[in-house]
């Protein structure tokens, strides 16, 4: 079986069952923040609300795909999260951090968290057919519009937390969540919100010549100065490339050329020649700022490479092969079945002490695209299945 097929099979037959079994806290409820390298549980971790939402998304989406994983668990987790994190301190919005026993550890309202809450609710509503999840998404959106919308564009970083630097990253995930909610509901107001973030991408995040996405900004959306202002993350270039294809698919608007140019930058300047893995960070000149690499970056590369292969774009086969090798030869090699080695240093030496649960969201995105590609290969258009 070729690499893409091996990865899809690993995802469906090994990774999802592993996380369904090992990633849930049978004592206090909720999903683990991380696991030990041998797959055992770790007590005492603070639990990010965004990670709980990511896991809910994965299991709801997997159920929707017909893969037999976890709608009941996803709904149980969201009911628990709503009880523990939604308006729990008498104020609207979702809190930022919980203890492993489910108590509030940090009451900040963070944009990044709310993006993943919306993604989880969109897929819960779609997978279950239960309007209550869409209603909760509407409540969350209404609060975001009233409390966190920024007249300068997008949303503020947080309420009662840090306001600087402004980041493209949570807006990227709001873009993704809003597209998922639009696909689930068909509502024009949701697509309009996604389009507004796309406009922010066009105006602020995307830089032409060389094609990169800037990460950090000042309060007025001017680019941050100094070291922060120079950061470019190849993993995010791949992530945005995939999302721009998704916006094209859902909105019917022409495909933004940035979907190609960002991917080209990642391939030309973002790969560590010593390892074949994506750099954690470069600058716009293609110089490495952080030579390490993490699993999520490779999965975003693999996801968009599989999509490009399905679309039969130029060079797609070679890029897909390189992305497969990065995942299979490094992150999934010599590790507990269903887990991954999360980080490597610039020389390709493992540098992980845990398996972060947050990465399953990225892994799952690559599983989806690889499974679609493998299905296309197995059942080409026009065949009877």
C-alpha positions, 0 to 999 in steps of 0.5 A, a space after each residue: 500500500 502506498 504512503 497515502 493509503 498507509 496513512 489513511 489506514 493508520 488513521 482509521 484503524 489505529 489512531 482514532 481507536 487509540 484516542 477513543 480509548 486512551 484520550 478520555 478521562 474515565 475519572 473526571 470526564 473530558 479529554 486528556 490534554 496530553 498522554 505520556 509517550 507510552 500512551 498512559 494518562 498524565 494527571 494534573 494537566 491544565 486543560 485548554 478549552 480549545 483542546 476539548 473542542 478540538 477533540 469533540 470536533 474530531 469525533 463528531 466529524 468522524 461519525 459524520 464520515 460513517 467511520 463509527 467513532 464517537 458521536 455519543 462521546 462527542 456529545 457527552 464531552 460538549 455537555 460537560 464542557 458547556 457545564 464547566 466552561 460556558 458562562 460558568 462564572 456568571 459572565 457570557 462566553 467560554 472560559 480559557 482553562 480548566 483543571 483536570 477536575 473541571 474547575 475554572 483555572 483561567 476565566 479569560 475569554 480567548 478568541 482562539 478557544 471560541 473558534 474551536 467551540 464554533 467548529 465543534 458545534 458546527 460538526 456536532 449539529 451536522 453529525 447529530 441533526 440536533 438543532 440545540 448545537 446550532 443554537 449554542 453556536 448562535 449564542 456564541 456568535 452573538 456574544 462574539 459579535 457584541 463583545 469581541 468584534 473589532 472595528 479595525 477588522 476581525 476580533 480582539 485577542 481576548 477579554 481580560 487577557 493579553 491584547 497584543 500582539 494581534 495574531 492571524 492564527 485565531 482568525 484563521 481558525 475562525 475562518 475555518 469554523 465559520 465555513 464549517 458552520 456555513 456548510 452545515 446551515 447554509 446561512 448567508 450571515 455565516 458566510 458573510 462573517 467568513 468572507 469578512 475574515 477572508 477580506 482581512 487575509 487579503 488586506 492584512 495577513 497575506 504579503 505578496 512578493 514573496 508570498 507569505 502569511 504574516 503572524 503578528 500585528 499591532 493593535 491597528 493591524 500594522 505589522 509587528 516590528 522586530 523579531 515578531 514581525 519577521 516570523 513566517 510559519 510554513 505550516 500555516 502557509 500550508 494551512 491557509 492554502 487548504 483553507 483557500 481551496 475550501 473557501 472556493 468550494 463553499 463560496 463559489 468565488 474564484 480560487 484565490 491565487 494565494 492558494 498556490 503561491 503560499 504552497 510554493 513558498 512553503 515548498 521552496 523555502 520552508 523545508 529543512 534540507 537536513 530532515 525533509 521536515 517543515 521548519 517551525 519558522 522562517 522569515 520572508 527571505 526563506 532563512 530559518 528562524 526555528 529549525 525544529 519541527 512538529 507533527 501538526 506542520 507535517 499534517 497540514 502539508 500532507 493535507 494540502 498535498 493530498 488535496 492538490 494530488 486529487 486536483 491533479 495540480 502540477 508537481 502534486 505527486 512529488 510534493 505528496 510523496 515528500 509529505 508522506 515521507 515526513 510523516 511516516 519516516 519521522 513522526 509515526 516511526 518508533 512510537 506507540 501505535 496510534 500516537 506520534 513523536 510530536 517534535 524533532 530538533 533541526 537535526 532530526 533528533 526527537 525532542 518530545 516528552 509527551 503526545 499532545 492531544 491538540 495535534 489530533 485535530 491536525 492529524 484528522 484533517 490529513 486523514 480526511 484528505 488522504 482517505 478521500 484521495 485513496 477512495 478516488 484511486 480505488 473508485 475512479 470517476 465513472 466506475 460502479 461501486 
